[in-house]
Amino acid sequence: MSRTVNKFAILLALLMIVELSTCAL
């Protein structure tokens, strides 16, 4: 269970980073 949650959190963080990058550009 914790592993799936960890993967989900990592994916969410990656998405946020991508959104920030696009906003910065």
PDB file of N, H, CA, C and O in Angstrom:
ATOM      1  N   MET A   1       0.841  -1.204   0.000  1.00  0.00           N
ATOM      2  CA  MET A   1       0.000   0.000   0.000  1.00  0.00           C
ATOM      3  C   MET A   1       0.873   1.250   0.000  1.00  0.00           C
ATOM      4  O   MET A   1       0.653   2.169  -0.790  1.00  0.00           O
ATOM      5  N   SER A   2       1.855   1.281   0.880  1.00  0.00           N
ATOM      6  H   SER A   2       2.034   0.535   1.522  1.00  0.00           H
ATOM      7  CA  SER A   2       2.711   2.474   0.983  1.00  0.00           C
ATOM      8  C   SER A   2       3.461   2.715  -0.328  1.00  0.00           C
ATOM      9  O   SER A   2       3.694   3.857  -0.726  1.00  0.00           O
ATOM     10  N   ARG A   3       3.831   1.624  -0.983  1.00  0.00           N
ATOM     11  H   ARG A   3       3.642   0.697  -0.659  1.00  0.00           H
ATOM     12  CA  ARG A   3       4.579   1.776  -2.239  1.00  0.00           C
ATOM     13  C   ARG A   3       3.721   2.472  -3.292  1.00  0.00           C
ATOM     14  O   ARG A   3       4.190   3.379  -3.980  1.00  0.00           O
ATOM     15  N   THR A   4       2.470   2.048  -3.416  1.00  0.00           N
ATOM     16  H   THR A   4       2.089   1.312  -2.857  1.00  0.00           H
ATOM     17  CA  THR A   4       1.579   2.664  -4.409  1.00  0.00           C
ATOM     18  C   THR A   4       1.371   4.138  -4.077  1.00  0.00           C
ATOM     19  O   THR A   4       1.371   4.990  -4.967  1.00  0.00           O
ATOM     20  N   VAL A   5       1.193   4.430  -2.798  1.00  0.00           N
ATOM     21  H   VAL A   5       1.192   3.738  -2.076  1.00  0.00           H
ATOM     22  CA  VAL A   5       0.993   5.824  -2.377  1.00  0.00           C
ATOM     23  C   VAL A   5       2.236   6.638  -2.706  1.00  0.00           C
ATOM     24  O   VAL A   5       2.135   7.776  -3.165  1.00  0.00           O
ATOM     25  N   ASN A   6       3.410   6.053  -2.471  1.00  0.00           N
ATOM     26  H   ASN A   6       3.491   5.129  -2.098  1.00  0.00           H
ATOM     27  CA  ASN A   6       4.667   6.743  -2.754  1.00  0.00           C
ATOM     28  C   ASN A   6       4.754   7.051  -4.240  1.00  0.00           C
ATOM     29  O   ASN A   6       5.107   8.166  -4.625  1.00  0.00           O
ATOM     30  N   LYS A   7       4.434   6.072  -5.074  1.00  0.00           N
ATOM     31  H   LYS A   7       4.147   5.166  -4.760  1.00  0.00           H
ATOM     32  CA  LYS A   7       4.485   6.281  -6.528  1.00  0.00           C
ATOM     33  C   LYS A   7       3.523   7.386  -6.933  1.00  0.00           C
ATOM     34  O   LYS A   7       3.858   8.233  -7.762  1.00  0.00           O
ATOM     35  N   PHE A   8       2.321   7.380  -6.347  1.00  0.00           N
ATOM     36  H   PHE A   8       2.049   6.692  -5.674  1.00  0.00           H
ATOM     37  CA  PHE A   8       1.327   8.402  -6.664  1.00  0.00           C
ATOM     38  C   PHE A   8       1.841   9.780  -6.269  1.00  0.00           C
ATOM     39  O   PHE A   8       1.679  10.746  -7.015  1.00  0.00           O
ATOM     40  N   ALA A   9       2.458   9.871  -5.099  1.00  0.00           N
ATOM     41  H   ALA A   9       2.590   9.086  -4.493  1.00  0.00           H
ATOM     42  CA  ALA A   9       2.997  11.152  -4.622  1.00  0.00           C
ATOM     43  C   ALA A   9       4.090  11.642  -5.560  1.00  0.00           C
ATOM     44  O   ALA A   9       4.154  12.828  -5.882  1.00  0.00           O
ATOM     45  N   ILE A  10       4.953  10.725  -5.998  1.00  0.00           N
ATOM     46  H   ILE A  10       4.901   9.761  -5.736  1.00  0.00           H
ATOM     47  CA  ILE A  10       6.044  11.094  -6.913  1.00  0.00           C
ATOM     48  C   ILE A  10       5.457  11.598  -8.224  1.00  0.00           C
ATOM     49  O   ILE A  10       5.912  12.606  -8.765  1.00  0.00           O
ATOM     50  N   LEU A  11       4.448  10.901  -8.734  1.00  0.00           N
ATOM     51  H   LEU A  11       4.078  10.083  -8.295  1.00  0.00           H
ATOM     52  CA  LEU A  11       3.811  11.318  -9.991  1.00  0.00           C
ATOM     53  C   LEU A  11       3.196  12.701  -9.837  1.00  0.00           C
ATOM     54  O   LEU A  11       3.329  13.544 -10.724  1.00  0.00           O
ATOM     55  N   LEU A  12       2.526  12.935  -8.719  1.00  0.00           N
ATOM     56  H   LEU A  12       2.418  12.250  -7.998  1.00  0.00           H
ATOM     57  CA  LEU A  12       1.897  14.232  -8.476  1.00  0.00           C
ATOM     58  C   LEU A  12       2.951  15.333  -8.419  1.00  0.00           C
ATOM     59  O   LEU A  12       2.769  16.404  -8.998  1.00  0.00           O
ATOM     60  N   ALA A  13       4.056  15.067  -7.718  1.00  0.00           N
ATOM     61  H   ALA A  13       4.205  14.198  -7.248  1.00  0.00           H
ATOM     62  CA  ALA A  13       5.140  16.054  -7.615  1.00  0.00           C
ATOM     63  C   ALA A  13       5.701  16.351  -9.000  1.00  0.00           C
ATOM     64  O   ALA A  13       5.966  17.507  -9.331  1.00  0.00           O
ATOM     65  N   LEU A  14       5.880  15.315  -9.805  1.00  0.00           N
ATOM     66  H   LEU A  14       5.664  14.376  -9.537  1.00  0.00           H
ATOM     67  CA  LEU A  14       6.414  15.505 -11.160  1.00  0.00           C
ATOM     68  C   LEU A  14       5.467  16.376 -11.978  1.00  0.00           C
ATOM     69  O   LEU A  14       5.906  17.272 -12.699  1.00  0.00           O
ATOM     70  N   LEU A  15       4.173  16.114 -11.863  1.00  0.00           N
ATOM     71  H   LEU A  15       3.816  15.387 -11.277  1.00  0.00           H
ATOM     72  CA  LEU A  15       3.184  16.900 -12.604  1.00  0.00           C
ATOM     73  C   LEU A  15       3.249  18.367 -12.184  1.00  0.00           C
ATOM     74  O   LEU A  15       3.194  19.259 -13.030  1.00  0.00           O
ATOM     75  N   MET A  16       3.367  18.616 -10.883  1.00  0.00           N
ATOM     76  H   MET A  16       3.413  17.891 -10.196  1.00  0.00           H
ATOM     77  CA  MET A  16       3.454  19.988 -10.381  1.00  0.00           C
ATOM     78  C   MET A  16       4.690  20.683 -10.929  1.00  0.00           C
ATOM     79  O   MET A  16       4.625  21.848 -11.322  1.00  0.00           O
ATOM     80  N   ILE A  17       5.816  19.976 -10.959  1.00  0.00           N
ATOM     81  H   ILE A  17       5.869  19.029 -10.639  1.00  0.00           H
ATOM     82  CA  ILE A  17       7.068  20.538 -11.479  1.00  0.00           C
ATOM     83  C   ILE A  17       6.896  20.904 -12.944  1.00  0.00           C
ATOM     84  O   ILE A  17       7.316  21.977 -13.378  1.00  0.00           O
ATOM     85  N   VAL A  18       6.276  20.008 -13.704  1.00  0.00           N
ATOM     86  H   VAL A  18       5.935  19.137 -13.351  1.00  0.00           H
ATOM     87  CA  VAL A  18       6.064  20.263 -15.138  1.00  0.00           C
ATOM     88  C   VAL A  18       5.184  21.497 -15.316  1.00  0.00           C
ATOM     89  O   VAL A  18       5.462  22.343 -16.165  1.00  0.00           O
ATOM     90  N   GLU A  19       4.130  21.597 -14.519  1.00  0.00           N
ATOM     91  H   GLU A  19       3.905  20.910 -13.829  1.00  0.00           H
ATOM     92  CA  GLU A  19       3.230  22.747 -14.619  1.00  0.00           C
ATOM     93  C   GLU A  19       3.970  24.030 -14.291  1.00  0.00           C
ATOM     94  O   GLU A  19       3.793  25.043 -14.967  1.00  0.00           O
ATOM     95  N   LEU A  20       4.802  23.992 -13.250  1.00  0.00           N
ATOM     96  H   LEU A  20       4.946  23.169 -12.700  1.00  0.00           H
ATOM     97  CA  LEU A  20       5.583  25.177 -12.870  1.00  0.00           C
ATOM     98  C   LEU A  20       6.533  25.552 -13.993  1.00  0.00           C
ATOM     99  O   LEU A  20       6.703  26.733 -14.296  1.00  0.00           O
ATOM    100  N   SER A  21       7.150  24.564 -14.606  1.00  0.00           N
ATOM    101  H   SER A  21       7.012  23.605 -14.359  1.00  0.00           H
ATOM    102  CA  SER A  21       8.101  24.819 -15.698  1.00  0.00           C
ATOM    103  C   SER A  21       7.383  25.493 -16.862  1.00  0.00           C
ATOM    104  O   SER A  21       7.887  26.465 -17.424  1.00  0.00           O
ATOM    105  N   THR A  22       6.207  24.979 -17.226  1.00  0.00           N
ATOM    106  H   THR A  22       5.798  24.189 -16.770  1.00  0.00           H
ATOM    107  CA  THR A  22       5.454  25.559 -18.340  1.00  0.00           C
ATOM    108  C   THR A  22       5.020  26.980 -17.993  1.00  0.00           C
ATOM    109  O   THR A  22       5.031  27.864 -18.850  1.00  0.00           O
ATOM    110  N   CYS A  23       4.639  27.197 -16.746  1.00  0.00           N
ATOM    111  H   CYS A  23       4.630  26.479 -16.050  1.00  0.00           H
ATOM    112  CA  CYS A  23       4.219  28.537 -16.326  1.00  0.00           C
ATOM    113  C   CYS A  23       5.405  29.496 -16.386  1.00  0.00           C
ATOM    114  O   CYS A  23       5.260  30.647 -16.797  1.00  0.00           O
ATOM    115  N   ALA A  24       6.572  29.019 -15.976  1.00  0.00           N
ATOM    116  H   ALA A  24       6.690  28.083 -15.642  1.00  0.00           H
ATOM    117  CA  ALA A  24       7.774  29.856 -15.989  1.00  0.00           C
ATOM    118  C   ALA A  24       8.114  30.256 -17.420  1.00  0.00           C
ATOM    119  O   ALA A  24       8.522  31.387 -17.684  1.00  0.00           O
ATOM    120  N   LEU A  25       7.936  29.299 -18.346  1.00  0.00           N
ATOM    121  H   LEU A  25       7.604  28.380 -18.131  1.00  0.00           H
ATOM    122  CA  LEU A  25       8.257  29.593 -19.743  1.00  0.00           C
ATOM    123  C   LEU A  25       7.208  30.553 -20.306  1.00  0.00           C
ATOM    124  O   LEU A  25       7.285  30.936 -21.474  1.00  0.00           O
TER     125      LEU A  25
END
